[in-house]
């Protein structure tokens, strides 16, 4: 059953809600209201600190909050509103004014039956773990900080990184990645998947506490520059044009330029964020670096980033299995694009054993 929540906004008159639904004012919201529904449409003002606090408090009282869709406004603050919605646990957003077609499309993108009484799976999905929630919170805060020019809380990011290392160690990488795919989508899902891979690599490689915190923070923040890239490009289902790809490519430099002004952040993190799309053969971006000019931390993040992209579930593509993702990365190593030794360590973290060296004739 659908619950429509509103603050200063009313549910649009042109919206015909299919299936059973109820409406309530946000200030009357209780955890029982949330628990009684399969889906919630939050039609609230995301610039209203009180309303946002009420949403966060109500969701925080439940171990497994229901599927949430947020309505956002068009205009100059659209991207920031989407970031705020993601930080609050949105699985999808609709843009005002919206109708049934827009709501159906938002749910269809999540592979949810576009009727407001979505069937529950036979086995309930596991609730998001504390480590996933810690990562989601720091991602939301980081993207919002860059969007508004506010400072980043580096101590909080470091604390979240340490919690992630412990949490993923307890859950196991595969279980953690499955939880992320169930509860998050888009850029947030990608950042969390990459972070999970990076933490697993750090554990398998036996990195020092300092290095594993550096790598985990770099993974969490690696796509922070996308806070200034239009969602229409980030979520475009078709092939990007050359001009569109040029805009996308700006994200690594945008992120690094923001992070360089943050007090107490390791230069290694900034370097990895800037260069996580560099390839050993010089075909990457933004600087076209080759081989040893790419730091080891950036090389590790590149492999984790590619892996995360391959196993990511998007509305326009199926997620690859871990084995298929490793197969693609082996091909990239043979082409001289990614570091095979790093790939071999990540594979071991995933439970796969690769040969010590690549086949004769393969690129080193």
Secondary structure, DSSP 8 states (H G I E B T S, - for coil): -EEEEESSS---TT----SSEEEEEGGG--HHHHHT-SEEEEE--TT-HHHHHHHHHHHHT-SS--EEEEEE--STTHHHHHHHHHHTT-SEEEESS--HHHHHHHHHTTT--SSSS----SS------HHHHHHHHHHHHHHHHHHHT----HHHHHHHHHHHHHHHHHH-HHHHHHHHHHH--HHHHHHHHHHHHHHHHHHHHT--HHHHHHHHHHHHHTTGGGGGS-HHHHT--S---HHHHHHHTTHHHHHHHHHTTSTT--HHHHHHHHHTT--TBS--SSS--BGGGS-HHHHHHHHHHHHHHHH--BTTB----HHHHHHHHHHHHHTTSS-HHHHHHHHHHTT----SS--TTS--
